[in-house]
Amino acid sequence: MDAIRLPVDAVNARKDNYIWIFPTGPDSVAAVDPGEAEPVLRYLSEHSRRLSHVLITHHHADHIEGIDALRARHQPLVVGAAADQSRLPPLDLPVADQATPLLGEREVRVLATPGHTSAHLAYQVADALFVGDTLFRYGCGRLFEGTPEQMWRSLLKIRALPETTRLFPAHEYTRLNLRFVQSLLPDDQELQQQMTTVCQMMDSGTRTLPVELRWEKRFNPFLLCDDSNFVKRIGAAAQSPEVLFATLRERRNHF
């Protein structure tokens, strides 16, 4: 994969969604998970760009509802999971795990990351990984269709990528996720400092994303379920990583 730093812009959508946008050519861009069309159309107009591709991580409405309107205006090629075509808008490029389609000038590596949904995908483009609802800063997605074992394997797949990989989740959940981490480690001074920084960023309208993978490998509890020091610090009994992951995910569901 290309190791250069990918230029990525974002537009806000719905309550807390991000639609990530990256160039596919000199005057063309791709949009990831456009749950609304209007913010993307506005971006295209303001930047004099053409929408060449749409990438879909999964079928939930807040990730796909803008596609029909975008297709009517710009005729982008739509990329999504071949295994989930019955629940997605019509796909021009159905893909599966480890596929490497070329989108204009950009090679994309497809990663199957089931857990949040059964056919969830992530897309690696240069140093960027568009993770949809699989991984968030300090958190991970709910298990609507997949099993804890599936999600844990998906997270391990992401965790194995280069530490400088920038993660681009689809939602701004950072503050609440960090509060959950603090509930596990209430005396951690560094987490308290991070909360101060995160609150300042969000209160000023600054995005807390993207985040580098190396940061999440230090602080995201859902990536640490096989770390003996973390298990000891949160006072968890000896158990498999999958069982601890399931326990933490259930606690996060009711936090």
C-alpha positions in Angstrom: 0.0 0.0 0.0 1.0 3.6 -0.6 2.6 5.0 2.5 2.0 8.7 1.8 -0.2 10.8 4.0 -3.7 10.9 2.4 -5.3 14.4 2.3 -8.8 13.9 4.0 -11.5 16.4 4.5 -14.7 16.0 6.6 -18.2 17.3 6.5 -20.6 17.0 9.4 -23.9 15.1 9.0 -26.9 14.3 11.1 -26.2 14.6 14.9 -22.7 13.3 15.1 -21.7 11.6 11.8 -18.7 12.5 9.8 -18.6 12.0 6.0 -14.9 11.7 5.1 -13.8 12.9 1.7 -10.5 12.2 -0.1 -9.1 12.9 -3.6 -9.2 10.3 -6.3 -7.7 12.6 -9.0 -6.9 16.3 -9.7 -10.5 17.4 -9.6 -12.3 14.3 -8.2 -13.0 13.0 -4.7 -14.6 10.0 -3.0 -17.0 10.2 0.0 -17.2 7.6 2.7 -20.6 6.7 4.2 -22.7 9.7 3.0 -25.7 9.5 5.2 -26.8 12.9 3.9 -26.4 14.3 0.4 -26.6 18.1 1.1 -23.3 18.5 3.1 -21.4 16.6 0.3 -23.0 18.6 -2.5 -22.1 21.8 -0.7 -18.5 20.6 -0.3 -18.3 19.7 -4.0 -19.6 23.1 -5.0 -17.4 25.0 -2.7 -14.3 23.1 -3.8 -15.1 22.7 -7.5 -14.8 18.9 -7.2 -16.6 16.0 -8.9 -17.7 13.0 -6.9 -16.1 10.0 -8.5 -16.8 7.3 -5.9 -18.8 6.5 -2.8 -17.5 4.0 -0.2 -20.0 2.2 2.0 -18.8 0.5 5.3 -22.2 -1.0 6.2 -25.9 -0.8 5.5 -27.2 1.4 8.3 -29.4 4.3 7.2 -27.1 7.0 8.6 -24.3 5.8 6.3 -26.2 5.4 3.0 -29.3 7.6 2.8 -27.5 10.3 0.8 -26.3 8.0 -1.9 -29.3 8.1 -4.3 -29.3 11.9 -4.4 -25.5 12.0 -4.9 -25.8 9.4 -7.7 -28.5 11.5 -9.4 -26.2 14.6 -9.5 -22.8 13.1 -9.9 -23.1 9.5 -11.0 -20.3 8.2 -8.7 -19.3 4.6 -8.7 -20.6 3.0 -5.5 -18.3 0.5 -3.6 -19.7 -1.8 -0.9 -19.8 -5.3 0.5 -20.6 -8.0 -2.1 -22.0 -10.1 0.7 -24.6 -7.4 1.7 -25.9 -6.2 -1.6 -29.6 -6.9 -0.7 -29.3 -4.2 2.0 -27.3 -1.6 0.1 -28.0 0.8 -2.7 -27.0 -0.7 -6.1 -23.2 -1.4 -6.2 -21.0 -0.6 -9.1 -18.0 -2.3 -7.4 -19.0 -5.1 -5.1 -15.9 -6.0 -3.0 -14.8 -8.5 -0.3 -11.9 -8.9 2.2 -8.5 -8.1 0.8 -9.8 -6.7 -2.5 -7.6 -3.8 -3.9 -9.7 -1.8 -6.3 -8.3 1.3 -7.9 -10.4 4.4 -7.4 -9.0 6.9 -9.9 -5.4 7.4 -8.8 -6.0 5.7 -5.4 -5.5 2.1 -4.5 -7.9 0.9 -1.8 -7.4 -2.2 0.4 -10.7 -3.7 1.6 -10.8 -5.2 5.1 -13.7 -7.3 6.3 -14.5 -6.2 9.9 -17.7 -8.0 11.0 -19.1 -7.3 14.4 -21.1 -4.1 14.3 -22.9 -5.7 11.3 -22.3 -9.0 9.7 -20.8 -7.6 6.5 -19.0 -4.5 7.8 -16.0 -3.3 5.8 -13.1 -0.9 6.4 -11.1 0.8 3.7 -7.4 1.4 3.8 -6.1 4.2 1.5 -2.5 5.2 2.0 -2.1 5.9 5.7 -5.8 6.3 6.3 -8.2 3.7 7.5 -11.9 4.4 7.2 -13.3 2.2 10.0 -17.0 3.1 9.9 -18.6 1.9 13.2 -16.1 -0.8 14.0 -13.6 1.3 16.0 -14.0 4.7 17.6 -11.6 6.8 19.6 -11.5 5.1 23.0 -14.3 2.8 21.9 -15.8 0.4 19.4 -19.2 -0.2 17.8 -22.1 -2.0 19.3 -22.7 -5.6 18.3 -25.9 -5.5 16.4 -25.4 -8.6 14.3 -21.9 -10.0 14.9 -20.5 -11.9 17.9 -17.9 -10.8 20.4 -15.5 -13.2 18.8 -16.0 -11.7 15.4 -15.6 -8.2 16.6 -12.4 -9.1 18.6 -10.9 -10.6 15.5 -11.8 -7.5 13.5 -10.1 -5.3 16.1 -7.0 -7.5 16.0 -6.9 -7.1 12.3 -6.9 -3.3 12.7 -4.5 -3.4 15.6 -1.9 -5.3 13.4 -1.7 -2.3 11.0 1.2 0.2 11.2 1.0 2.3 14.3 1.0 5.5 12.3 -2.2 4.5 10.5 -4.8 7.2 11.0 -8.2 6.0 12.0 -11.3 7.8 10.6 -14.4 6.6 12.4 -17.9 7.6 11.3 -19.0 9.2 14.5 -17.9 11.8 17.1 -18.3 9.6 20.2 -14.9 10.6 21.8 -16.1 12.3 25.0 -18.6 9.7 26.1 -16.1 6.9 25.2 -13.4 8.5 27.3 -15.8 8.8 30.2 -16.3 5.1 30.0 -12.6 4.5 30.0 -12.3 6.7 33.1 -14.9 4.6 34.8 -12.5 1.6 34.4 -9.5 3.5 35.5 -10.8 6.3 37.7 -7.4 7.2 39.2 -5.5 7.5 35.9 -4.1 11.1 35.8 -3.3 10.9 32.1 -6.9 10.1 31.2 -8.0 13.0 33.3 -5.7 15.3 31.3 -7.0 13.8 28.1 -10.6 14.5 29.1 -9.7 18.2 29.7 -8.2 18.3 26.2 -11.1 16.5 24.5 -13.6 18.8 26.2 -11.7 21.9 25.1 -11.6 20.6 21.6 -15.3 19.7 21.4 -16.4 22.9 23.1 -14.5 24.9 20.5 -16.0 22.9 17.6 -12.7 21.1 16.9 -12.9 17.5 15.7 -11.2 14.9 17.9 -10.6 12.8 14.8 -8.7 11.3 13.1 -6.6 9.5 15.6 -3.4 7.5 15.1 -3.6 3.7 15.8 -0.7 3.9 18.2 -2.8 6.1 20.5 -5.7 3.7 20.5 -3.3 0.8 21.2 -2.4 2.6 24.5 -5.8 3.8 25.7 -8.7 2.0 24.0 -9.9 -0.8 26.3 -11.4 -2.8 23.5 -7.9 -3.2 22.0 -6.4 -4.2 25.3 -8.4 -7.2 26.3 -5.3 -9.5 25.9 -3.0 -7.1 27.8 -2.2 -8.5 31.2 -1.3 -5.1 32.7 -4.6 -3.6 31.6 -6.5 -6.6 32.8 -4.8 -6.3 36.2 -5.4 -2.5 36.4 -9.1 -2.8 35.9 -9.4 -5.7 38.4 -10.7 -8.2 35.9 -10.5 -11.9 36.6 -8.4 -14.2 34.5 -10.4 -14.9 31.3 -10.0 -15.1 27.6 -9.7 -11.8 25.6 -13.0 -12.6 23.9 -14.8 -13.0 27.2 -13.3 -9.8 28.6 -14.2 -8.0 25.4 -17.8 -9.2 25.6 -18.0 -8.1 29.3 -16.6 -4.6 28.5 -18.9 -4.2 25.5 -21.9 -5.0 27.6 -20.8 -2.6 30.3 -20.4 0.1 27.7 -23.9 -0.6 26.3 -25.4 0.4 29.7 -23.0 3.2 30.5 
